[in-house]
Amino acid sequence: MISYLKCKDGFSEIHQWKSGCWIRVTKPTADDLAVLKERFAVPDFTHDAEDIEERPRVDHEDNWMMVFVRVPCKSIDGDGDTIFSTAPMAILIRDDVFISVNYYDTEVLDDFIRWSQRRHVNACKGYDLLLSLMLSTSVWYLKYLKQMNTMMNAAEERLEQKMDNDELMRTMGLGKFLIYFITSLKGNMTVLARLKKRLRTLPHDEDLLEDVEIETQQAVDTASIYNDILERQQETYSSVIGNNLNRIMKTLTVVTILLMIPTVVAGYYGMNVPNGLESRWVGFPLAVIISLVLMAIGYFFISHSKFFK
């Protein structure tokens, strides 16, 4: 779908393209791409935005500047769990033509449009629009990171009460999401560094560029901190599980040793050799008493042994 957005008291949709407007392309069909190529001579690399693994980069072709950034996405799976991911977004700039291409759902662009309307923005086009979209992207990374932190804290509280495999798997999933975010943000930082060099001779808002750098770096630092915290939590959970397993094994070992004592006594008295008690009624009670005494002595030594503490 192709929509044209003009910035006047915020971005609002118009019926046809005008110079300096924003051409927003969402989940384009073959007909949409044909229109872009026929009317604006857009090169074929717009298809690259369809590749979910496409990395952030800056490229040029036929006077077009193409910028790939990765934007955060959120979805709900069939079990009701929140899934965080990132997806590529292509931005193409040439003279007074500005095009964004998204093949995947993201809240970044819709929220940016609503923000521009609330702030009554009247001038945002060209490279300033590019920087504004990158700033909005970094802000949404931070929003999703806060949600991840809340999920991490909730999972930690539940795991303190009971070690549950499902909670452990959710925690591992959060670690995977954080790795996606860190990798994508570092790629966006690389793109921003290249843009900074190219924009030196081009008209742009220097303060806006600085804001983008600050927010993106903050998102990288926040994601890295959360990832370190999560890794330490996982190490702690592994230690707790290991300690619990050791405690269980020690308990089972003690029980096994103590149960061996009456087995040995019963086996000794049950041998097919004369022992003087085979025809007396006191034989069985005596074997039981001997077993209990030996078990008590064994338990005393075990409980005072350093190995079982």
PyMOL commands that set and color helices and strands:
alter all, ss='L'
color gray80, all
select helices_A, chain A and resi 30-40+44-50+108-118+126-161+165-201+206-269+283-303+306-308
alter helices_A, ss='H'
color red, helices_A
select strands_A, chain A and resi 2-7+11-14+22-26+57-61+64-76+82-94+97-102
alter strands_A, ss='S'
color yellow, strands_A
deselect
rebuild
show_as cartoon
